[in-house]
Amino acid sequence: MTSGAIAEGSTLRLSLGCLLGLELRRVGSGRRLTFGQAGEKALTAWMADHARVCWIQQDEPWTGESELIAKLDLPLNLDQNRHHAFHPYLSGLRASARARARNLPISS
């Protein structure tokens, strides 16, 4: 993950930042959301210390996603995962963070 990554472009970063209590803010024109320079840096550092990523190459990755969500406990995956007990909490947390950010002044 590069230091240029922002919450707006990554559902994982948005979820993790909200769970870590980082403040989401509007930047630029006010449409883009980010945890700010310090927050994004802290999130990148947290992910470097705690997150692990692996992948497999698949011609049609969307075909396996539904199967994995059905078989595995994936609380941070909101898409196709409404049945998970954590879904309402995480969805609400993200929605609240976005609503708060929209009510704050645009950051530089």
N, C-alpha and C positions, 0 to 999 in steps of 0.2 A: 504494500500500500504506500503510495507516495504522499508526501506532505501536501500535495495539491488536491488530494481527495477531499470531497465535501459531503456532508450529510445528504444534501439534495440529490446527489447522483448515486447513492448507494443505500438501499433499504437496510442492509446489515449495519452500516455506520449509523444510520438514523436510529435504529432500534437500540444498538449498544449505547450510543450517546445519551439517549433518553433514559435508559436503565441506569446509567452511571450518574445521572442527575446533571448533565451538562446543559447549559442554557442555549436553546435554539434561537437564532436571530435572523432577521432579514438583512440582506446585504445588496449592494449594487442598486439595481432598479427597484428593489423591494420584493421581487418575485423569487429570488434564489434564497434558500435557507441554509444556514451553516451554524456550527457551534462556535464560530469566531476563530480567530487565529490561534489563540491559546487553547481553546477547547478542542479544535481539530488536532492540534499537536499532541495534546494529552490523550485523545482518543487513539491516534496513530501509535503512540507509545504503549498504551494499554493493549492494543491489538497485537503489537509486536511481542509483548510479553505473554499474552494469554490465548490468542487465537491461532488456530492451525487450519490450514486449508489443504484439501486434496481433491483430485478430480480424475475423471476417466474421460477419454475421448469417445464420443458417441455421435453418430450422424444426425440423430433426431433426439436431442437431450430432453425435450419436453415429454417424450413418451415415458421415460423412466422417472421423471419427477413425481408424478401422481403415485406411482408404485412405491417410491421411497417414502413419501409423506404418509402413505397408508400403513407402512410397515415399521417406520422408525419414530422415535419420540423427538420431534424437531420443533421445540417451542418458539424459536425465533423466525420460523418460516410461516408467514401469515397467509400467503397465497395458497389456496386449496387446503387450508388447514383450520378452518373454522371450528371443527370438532375438538380441537385441542383446548384443554382447560385454561391455558395461558393466553390464548388468542384474545379474549375480551380485554384482559388487563393490558397487554402490550398495545393493542389497537387503540384503546382509550388513552394510554400514556402518550403515544405518538400524536394522536389528535389534539390532546391538551397542549402538548409542546408546540405544535403548529399554531394553534389558536393564540397562545401566549405570545409567540413570535410575531404574529400579525398585528397584535396590539402594542408592540414595542416600537420605538423609533428605529428607522433603518440605521444599521451600523456601518461604519466606514471600513 
